[in-house]
Amino acid sequence: MKVTPDVIRCEFIGTDVKIAESSHHGNVGISGKIIDESRNTFTILCEGKRKTIVKDSSVFHFEFPDRTIAEIEGRLLAGRPEDRLKKTIKRLW
């Protein structure tokens, strides 16, 4: 998978994720599979337990099926999943 700004339009449910940075230090290092997504949170299945992580205050490492890893700031993912499709993204390169 080629990592472009359009990656924020992907469906993240079922994707492996790891929290790289967070304003809540207890969340750093949590990894697992995303099982649910709401406007402001991801629900991650981590070691058989559900963890709810706030998007705005975290940086995520997503691992896609082709083993590509993308680091995405949670503030870019904030909002309803269906509204992300309509978002326009500024290209920085």
N, C-alpha and C positions, 0 to 999 in steps of 0.2 A: 504494500500500500504506500503510495506516495503521500507524504505528510505535507499538506497545504493548509492555508487558512480555512478551507472548506471542511476540515476534519471536525470542527465544532458542530457541524450539521449531522454528524453520524448518530446512529442509535447506540447508546451506551449500555443499555440493559444486556447483560450476558457477557460484558467485557471485563477482563481482568484489570484491576486497578491497584495502585499503591499511593498512599498519601506521602508526598515528598516534603511538603511544608504545610504548617497550619498555625493559626494564632493560638489554638488550643494544643499545647505541647503533648498531651496524651494521645492525640490522633496521629501524630507523626509516626510513620512506619506501618500503619494498618494496611493490610493488603487482603485482597479477596476478589470476589465476583460481584458486580453490581446486580442487585435483584430488583430494585425499584428506584424510580426517580420522580421527584416532585419539583415544584418551582424553585425551591431553595435548597434542597437536600438530595443526597444520594443515600440509598440504603445498601450497605455492603454486607455480604455473607462472609464473615471472618471466623474461621475455626468453629463453625457450627452456630455461631451467634450473629445476630443482626446488629450492625452498628450504623447509626445515622450520622452522616457527616454533612456539615454546612458547606455549600459550594463557595460562597463569597470569601471565606477566610482560609481557603486551602489551595494548594497546588497539587495537581494529580499527575501521575505517570500511568498512562493507559497502554496496555499491551493488546494489540489487535491480533486476529487469527493468523496473520502471516508473520507474527513475531516482531512486528514493528512497534517501537515504543515511542509515544509522543507525550511531551510534557505540556500540560495545558493549565492555565490559571483558571481557578474556579469562577472568578468574576465574569469571564467570557461565557461561561456555561449557565449563569444564573438566568432564570426565566423558565417558563413552561417549555417542555421538549418540543411541542408542536410549533411554538413561536420561534424557536431557533432556526427553523427552516427559512423564515422570512428575513432574518437578520442579514444586513450587509456588513462585510468585513473589510476594513482597510488593509491593503497589502503594504507591508513594511519593507519589502524588497522588490 
